[in-house]
Amino acid sequence: MFAIPALVEPRGVGLKHAFEQSVRREEDLDIQALDAAAGIENFVQAAYGPTETDKQEVRNQFGLPVASLPENETNNISLLERLFLTGMSGAVVDVSKPTQQRQLPPDRHLRMEEICRVARVPPKTFVRIRRSEAWMRTDLLRDAVAASVQYCLGCAFGRWDIRFANGEKPLPELPAPFAPLPVCPPGQLQNNQGLPITNEEVARLKQEGRWNYPITIPWDGILVDDRNHVLDVEACVQKVMQVIWKDQWETIESEACAALNVRTLRDHFRKPPGFFDDHLKRYSKSRRQAPIYWPLSTESASYTLWVYYQRLTEQTFYTCVNEFVDPKLREVNSEVTKLTDKGARSRDDEQKLETLYQLGLELQQFRDELLRLAKLPWHPNLNDGIQITAAPLWKLFRLPRWRKTLKETWEGLERGDYDWAYMAFTLWPDRIREKCKSDKSLAIAHGLEDLYVEPARVVRKKRGRKAHAQMVEEE
């Protein structure tokens, strides 16, 4: 039940300090769970009264509950540090069955229970040592920081309600364990009915003087990687940081860039292995990949439009061209004209002119592709799912593995593998209509049941008793 990320909740502290606090909360919960497991073990033994031989057999197979392990005055600090920071590789004692051995992959990080079992220390001892030694998993810190930056982009798009993060609204209470799941995550920006709020509803609230939101939301769901634009993605994320962390926001931004190993947030958004790669991993489960923030880029990624999936319409690409790409083209062409008309150009001028020529060419190709897609026609339907909706756009993504996935999906659409999808019907209506004549489920999916032709029923003549008796006699 997501409301805000862990690093945002303790306002007034740095990201590392907030991360340490979140780690300590998780450790305390782990200790409670492991203590409960040990209590259950003791209760079961008291209830069933196994013999000492039986108890020893269970210990040989599964080991003692880690919360019941004895204190060890000669704790191996270096072993605990290695287990916590790097995991373990090679043949090691199995963490669940001490009598067996197994292989663990080199990148396998261990849970607290596994660390305590291998090192033979109780959880409270391990936690006390970790905190006193100030060990910190930098990979987990980076993940937590990346999640916070992703949250800030979501706030900038109006997906998340920033008032939970800056303290204007109290965090929503957790629902009862068996309560029905809400339609939206608790932290989402919602109307009074618990649904995602719309631009029309916000306009009405503004007229009534009841809308006092800290940031301006781009309701067409488009931001741009362009420092000169009012909807520049880096500037919008920085504005969110200012609202959440106030006077500390620049320090927080510096900490975030250090954790992400980038010079600026723009670098994190611009590099394909940066923001979008992390976002794709975070929004993937099993074979389902469902990123909702899409970077549509020129060939060299010198110009990128960030599009929010939930706000896609059939007008989105026209908006991209009219409000973003065309103005940028005019700006670039104007700069080219100035430099071309300049009498004596320096080496820097020549390099800048070459860069602008290339950018102008890529922008023109980008514009042509967006208009081609819009005229396919491309009518997004969220019921199709993200992968099918994004498939026609595969040329505009720069992350290789996502581009490959979308290209394969597009080829599947062309073959007819996804003819149940609304996108397929939009692009190839004649093919779908023809299939609906013989495929009832497909006809139902597209609301074309009137096209379905029920096949003629084959009536089989039943054998009479005399015919059956005659067959028996002949045999």
Order of alpha helices (4+ residues) and beta strands (2+ residues): alpha-alpha-alpha-beta-beta-alpha-alpha-alpha-alpha-alpha-beta-alpha-alpha-alpha-alpha-beta-beta-beta-beta-alpha-alpha-alpha-alpha-alpha-alpha-alpha-alpha-alpha
